[in-house]
């Protein structure tokens, strides 16, 4: 965490926006866009439910970040909006490796426009906007600029081992929120090892009842985590280790000659 703050501090000292990761292309313009209680969003075209939920999270996060109780409703028209989201993908689809996550964010004094080909690209742009919000002498504002961004690597993952140290669902959710903030897109979930079998099994229940100290994820919780991650443009990669590191499997179901 200390390294992250050092990186962001270096950007600030250079006069650059403190963005992580650094966008592919950034052009500074003159002026800034104020962020106040009148701030409103609008969609250029019909938005898929996943993007609507992402926009709602954006407003909630912006409210917490600034302390300004923002209205969660949309602007009356595109012309009256402070931030316009123009996403070409209007129906949802499964996440796949190599999805287009690019976006273009243009911020002017009066209005900002976020353009993306996909829902995931739009979600990435919303996180960039949140990182740009800063406080100054006149209150909260976003610098006028143009950002054209796309990830350098298609796989940007985080591995969490819940076998040695179990993490409850709220902790996993909080981690996924942080992954969304810095545009990571793969959650590698290490679920079984000699220390624990963390997945409920309907067919072989002794795997999770005898192979743990009582801490495991019910199947409904796993489905929830997968959808929670997907909402944030993150794919879940579960790992079940075998034949090695499978000592917990043998507690309930020992090998018989």
N, C-alpha and C positions, 0 to 999 in steps of 0.2 A: 504493500500500500504506500509505503514511503517513496518507492521508486515512481509510482504514478504521480504523486504530488510534485516530485522533482521535475518530471517531464512537463507537467502542466505549468510549473513555475518558469521553466525555460521558455515556453511559448509566450507567456505574459511579459517576460523581460525583453523579448524581441519585438514586442508590440503586436504579436499575432494572437488571434482568438485561441483560447485554451480548449482545443478540441482533441478528443481521443476516440478513435485513431485520427491521425492527420488526414484530411481529405485529399483526394487526388489533385484537385485544382481549386484554387481560391483566389478571387479577385476582389480587392477592397474598393468600395465606393465611398462617397462622402455622405456624412449624416448618419442617423440612426433611427430605428423605429421604436417608439415608446411602447411599453407594455404596462397597461393600467387596467382599472376595473371595467373599462369598456371593451376589452379585448374579446374578439369573437372569431370563430372558425366558420368556414363554408366549404362545401364540396363542389367542385366544378361539374361533376357528373354523379350519377347514382353510385353510392359507395356500398361495397360488400360489408356484411356484418362484422367481419374480422377487422376491417379498417375502421368502421364506426367505433368498435370497442377500443382500438388503438388510439383513436382521436379522443375518446373519453378519458383514457388513462393519461394522455398528454395534458389535457386541461387540469386533471386532478394533480398531476405532478407539478405543473406550472403554478397552481394555487399553493401547494406546499412550499415550493421553491421561493416564491415571492412573498407569501403571506397575504396575497390579495385574493379575496373571495370571488373568483371568476364565475361568470354565468356559464353553465354547462350546455345551454342551448346554442343552436347554430345561429349565425347571422341571418337577417331577414333576406338578404340577397348576396350574391358574390361581390357586388360592388361595395357593400357595406362591411365586408369581412376584413379583418386585420391579417389573417393568414388563409390563403386559398389552397386546398389540397386537390390537385388534378391527377388522378390515378386512372390509367387506361384500363386496368384490370377491374372489372366490375362484378365478376363472380369468382368465388374462391376456388382453390385447387390444392391438392396435396403438395407439401414442400418436398423438393428434391435437391440433390447435390448439383450445384452449378446454376441454381435459379438466378435470374436477373435481379440484383439488389441495388442497382444504380438509381440515382435520383439527381435532380437539379433543384437547388434552393436559391431563389433570388429575393433579397430583402431590400426594400426601398423605404424611404421615410414614411410613406403613407400605407404601404401594403407589402406583404410578402407572399410569394407563390412557390409552392412545393410541387414539382412535377416528377412523376415516376411511371414506369411501365407496369410495375407490379405492386401488389399490396405490401410485400416485404420491403421493396424499395421505398415506398412512402413511409413505412414505419421507421426505417433507418433515417430518413430525412427529418422526421419529427424529433428523434433523439438529438440530431445535430442542432436543431433550433433550440432545444432545451439547454444544451451546453453553451449556446451563444448568449443566453440571457445573463446580463450582468447588471449590477447596481452602480449608479453614479450620482452626481450632484443633483440631477433632475429626476431621479428615480430609476426604475428598471427599464432596460432598453436592450435592443439587439443591433449590432452594427450593420450598416448597409453593405451588402456584398453579394457576390455570386459564387456559389459553390457547385461544382460538378464532381460528383463522387461515385466511386464504385470500388468494391473490395478488391484488394490485390490477390487474396487467397480465397478459393471457394469454401474451404473447410477451416473454420475458426472456432476451435472447440475448447471446452473445459471439462476435465475429468474429475468426478467426485466419487470417492470410495466410501460407501456407507456400510461396508462389512466390518471394518475395524472400529469405526466410530459411527454409529447410527445417527442420521439427521432427520428430524421430524419434517412433515410436509411443509409447515410454514417456513422452515429454514431453506428448503429446496425452492420454494416460491420466491423467497427474498433473493436467493442466488440467481434465479432466472430473471428477475427484475434487473439485477445488476448486469447480467449478461446482455440483456436488451439495451441497456444504457450505453454499452461500449461496442455494440454491434457484433457480438459473438453469435454463432448460428448453429452450434452442435453441442448438446449436453450429453456427454459420455457418462452413463450411469452404471457404475461398477457395483453389481448387486449380489454376487455370491463369491465366497472364498472360504478358507478354513475357519474364519472367525464368525461367519454368519451367513445364513440363507435368508435374504431380506424380502422375498416375494411370496405372497400367499399362493398356495397351490390347492386347487379344488380337488385334483385327482390324487395327489400325493401329499396330504396335509402334514405328515410328520416332517417334511422338509423344513417348513417354517415354524412348526410348533416345537420340535425338538432341536432344530438346527440353529436356534437363536435363543437369546435370553428373554424373549417375549417381544422384541422390537422388530417389526416387519411392516411392509406396505400391503394393505389390502388391495385387491384388484381394482376396486372402485377408486382408491387413492392413486393408483398408477395411471388409470385412464384420465383422472383429473390432471395429473402432472403433465401427461403427454399433450393434453389440450391446452393447458396453461402455457406450456412452452411454445406450442404451435401458434397460439395467439400472438406471440412475440417474435415470430419468425425464426424459431429455434427447433431443430429436429432432435429427437431423443434417440440415442444409441445405447440400448441396454447390453450389458455384458454378463454372461453366465459362463464361469470358468470350468472347464472340464477337458481332459480327465484329471489333470493336476488341480491342486487347490480346491478339492471337492470333499474335504473331510466331513463337512457338515451334512452332506448327502447321506453318508454312511451311518450316521447316528440313528436315524429313523429307519433306514433301509440298508442294513449291512449286507455285504456280499457273502453269499453262502456257496460253498463248493458242492 
